[in-house]
Amino acid sequence: MPGNFEIKWTKVSPAGINFYQDIIDYFFTEQELRFRAVIAHRTGLNHTKFKQDHDAWYYKMYFLLLGVLLGPTDKYRIYVDIKDTRSQSKVEKLREILCNSKYDFDRRIIESIQQVRSHEVEQIQLADLLIGAIGFANQEQFKSKAKKYLVEYLRERSNYSLTKSTLLEEKKLNLFHWTPKEQ
C-alpha cells in the first residue's frame, strides 16, 4: 500500500476486500489487540431533559466505553481520533471525570488522553474499520456487497452477531448496546 494509505471503513471496496479481510485476521491473531464498542441507539434521545447537547452526550458515551476497562493497578495512555478543532477541552474534561470515577486524583492511573490524527496511528485505523463494520451490521443497510461480506466475515471470526451486547468479560471483541431510558 502507498505510504499515505489510510485504513478506513469508507474505503472498503471489492478491489480491497482481501486486504481488509487480512486486517480482520490480524486483529484476531494478535493477542494484545482488543476492541470495545458502545453501540448507541440514538432514537429517543432527549438532550433537553438531561441539559446537554449532542457533543456532551458523545463524551458521555466515551465514558461508558472506557470506564469499565480501567483497572486501579494499571496505567493508561488513551489515544482518541481528533473529533474537531474544539474538542481538546472536552477530552481534558473526560480525563478528569474518568480519573475521579477511579479515585485517581493524582492522575497516576490515567496518565493521559491524547488526540491523534487517524492517518498517523494504525490502531486508530483498525478501530475505524471495526467501528464501521459494527455500525454497518446494526444499521442493516447492506448496499455495498464488499462491506456486507466483511461484516459477515467479522461475525464468523468473532462468533457474535454484532447486534447484541457481549458479556463484559469478553476480552477480544467487547460490545455494549446502549439505549436511552424511557423519557
C-alpha positions as CSV (number, residue, x, y, z in Angstrom):
1,M,0.0,0.0,0.0
2,P,1.2,3.6,-0.6
3,G,2.8,5.4,2.3
4,N,-0.2,7.8,2.6
5,F,-2.8,5.0,2.5
6,E,-5.3,5.0,5.4
7,I,-7.4,2.0,6.5
8,K,-10.9,3.3,6.7
9,W,-14.4,1.7,6.6
10,T,-15.4,4.2,3.9
11,K,-12.7,2.9,1.6
12,V,-13.8,-0.7,1.7
13,S,-14.4,-1.8,-1.9
14,P,-14.5,-5.1,-3.8
15,A,-10.9,-4.4,-5.1
16,G,-9.6,-4.3,-1.5
17,I,-11.7,-7.0,0.1
18,N,-8.7,-9.4,0.6
19,F,-6.7,-6.7,2.2
20,Y,-9.4,-5.8,4.7
21,Q,-10.1,-9.4,5.4
22,D,-6.4,-9.8,6.3
23,I,-6.7,-6.8,8.6
24,I,-9.6,-8.5,10.5
25,D,-7.5,-11.7,10.6
26,Y,-4.6,-9.7,12.0
27,F,-6.8,-8.3,14.8
28,F,-8.0,-11.8,15.8
29,T,-4.5,-13.3,15.6
30,E,-2.7,-10.6,17.7
31,Q,-3.4,-11.4,21.4
32,E,-2.5,-7.9,22.6
33,L,-5.2,-6.3,20.4
34,R,-8.6,-5.8,22.0
35,F,-11.6,-3.8,20.9
36,R,-14.6,-2.4,22.8
37,A,-17.5,-0.6,21.2
38,V,-20.6,1.1,22.6
39,I,-23.4,0.9,20.1
40,A,-25.5,3.9,21.0
41,H,-29.1,3.8,19.7
42,R,-29.9,7.4,19.5
43,T,-33.7,7.1,18.8
44,G,-35.4,8.6,21.8
45,L,-32.5,10.8,23.0
46,N,-33.7,13.8,24.9
47,H,-30.8,16.2,25.3
48,T,-33.0,18.9,26.8
49,K,-34.1,16.7,29.7
50,F,-30.5,16.0,30.6
51,K,-29.3,19.6,30.0
52,Q,-26.8,18.6,27.4
53,D,-26.1,19.0,23.7
54,H,-25.1,16.2,21.3
55,D,-21.4,16.9,21.9
56,A,-21.7,16.4,25.7
57,W,-23.7,13.1,25.1
58,Y,-20.9,12.0,22.7
59,Y,-18.3,12.3,25.5
60,K,-20.7,10.5,28.0
61,M,-20.6,7.6,25.5
62,Y,-16.8,7.7,25.7
63,F,-17.1,7.4,29.5
64,L,-19.3,4.3,29.0
65,L,-16.7,2.9,26.6
66,L,-13.7,3.4,28.7
67,G,-14.8,3.4,32.4
68,V,-15.3,-0.3,32.7
69,L,-11.9,-1.1,31.2
70,L,-9.8,0.9,33.6
71,G,-8.3,-1.1,36.5
72,P,-6.9,0.5,39.6
73,T,-3.4,-1.1,39.4
74,D,-2.7,-0.4,35.7
75,K,-1.6,2.8,33.9
76,Y,-3.2,4.1,30.8
77,R,-2.4,6.4,27.9
78,I,-5.5,6.8,25.9
79,Y,-5.5,7.9,22.3
80,V,-8.6,9.2,20.5
81,D,-9.2,10.4,17.0
82,I,-9.5,14.1,16.7
83,K,-13.2,15.0,16.5
84,D,-12.9,18.7,15.8
85,T,-10.8,21.8,16.5
86,R,-12.7,22.5,19.8
87,S,-12.5,19.0,21.3
88,Q,-9.3,19.4,23.4
89,S,-11.1,20.9,26.4
90,K,-13.7,18.1,26.2
91,V,-11.0,15.4,26.1
92,E,-9.4,17.1,29.2
93,K,-12.8,17.0,31.0
94,L,-13.3,13.3,30.0
95,R,-9.9,12.6,31.7
96,E,-10.9,14.5,34.8
97,I,-14.2,12.6,35.1
98,L,-12.6,9.2,34.4
99,C,-9.9,9.9,36.9
100,N,-12.4,11.0,39.5
101,S,-14.5,7.9,38.9
102,K,-11.4,5.7,39.7
103,Y,-10.3,7.8,42.7
104,D,-7.3,8.7,40.6
105,F,-7.0,12.2,42.0
106,D,-3.2,12.3,41.4
107,R,-3.6,11.2,37.8
108,R,-1.4,8.1,38.1
109,I,-3.8,5.6,36.5
110,I,-4.9,7.6,33.5
111,E,-1.6,9.2,32.6
112,S,-3.1,11.0,29.5
113,I,-5.8,11.2,27.0
114,Q,-4.4,12.5,23.7
115,Q,-6.0,13.4,20.5
116,V,-4.2,11.9,17.4
117,R,-4.8,12.1,13.6
118,S,-6.1,8.7,12.5
119,H,-3.8,8.6,9.4
120,E,-0.8,8.6,11.7
121,V,-1.9,5.7,14.0
122,E,-2.5,2.3,12.6
123,Q,-4.5,1.1,15.7
124,I,-7.0,4.0,15.3
125,Q,-7.3,3.0,11.6
126,L,-8.1,-0.6,12.7
127,A,-10.6,0.8,15.2
128,D,-12.2,2.8,12.4
129,L,-12.6,-0.4,10.3
130,L,-14.2,-2.3,13.2
131,I,-16.5,0.6,14.2
132,G,-17.6,0.8,10.6
133,A,-18.3,-2.9,10.3
134,I,-20.2,-3.0,13.6
135,G,-22.2,0.1,12.7
136,F,-23.0,-1.3,9.3
137,A,-24.2,-4.5,10.9
138,N,-26.5,-2.6,13.2
139,Q,-28.0,-0.4,10.5
140,E,-28.8,-3.3,8.3
141,Q,-28.2,-1.2,5.2
142,F,-26.3,-3.6,3.0
143,K,-25.9,-1.6,-0.2
144,S,-22.3,-2.5,-0.5
145,K,-21.5,-6.2,-1.2
146,A,-17.9,-5.7,-0.1
147,K,-19.0,-4.2,3.2
148,K,-21.7,-6.9,3.7
149,Y,-19.0,-9.5,3.1
150,L,-16.7,-8.0,5.7
151,V,-19.5,-7.8,8.2
152,E,-20.3,-11.5,7.7
153,Y,-16.6,-12.3,7.9
154,L,-16.3,-10.4,11.2
155,R,-19.3,-12.2,12.6
156,E,-17.7,-15.5,11.6
157,R,-14.4,-14.7,13.2
158,S,-15.9,-13.3,16.4
159,N,-18.8,-15.8,16.8
160,Y,-21.0,-12.8,17.6
161,S,-24.0,-11.4,15.8
162,L,-22.6,-7.8,16.3
163,T,-26.1,-6.7,17.0
164,K,-26.2,-7.7,20.7
165,S,-24.1,-6.9,23.7
166,T,-21.4,-9.4,24.7
167,L,-20.5,-10.3,28.2
168,L,-18.5,-7.6,29.9
169,E,-15.7,-10.2,30.4
170,E,-15.3,-10.6,26.7
171,K,-11.7,-9.5,26.0
172,K,-11.2,-9.6,22.3
173,L,-14.4,-8.0,20.8
174,N,-16.5,-6.4,23.6
175,L,-19.8,-4.8,22.5
176,F,-22.3,-2.9,24.6
177,H,-25.6,-1.8,23.2
178,W,-26.9,1.3,24.8
179,T,-30.4,2.6,24.5
180,P,-31.8,5.8,26.1
181,K,-34.1,5.2,29.1
182,E,-37.8,5.9,28.8
183,Q,-38.4,9.6,28.7
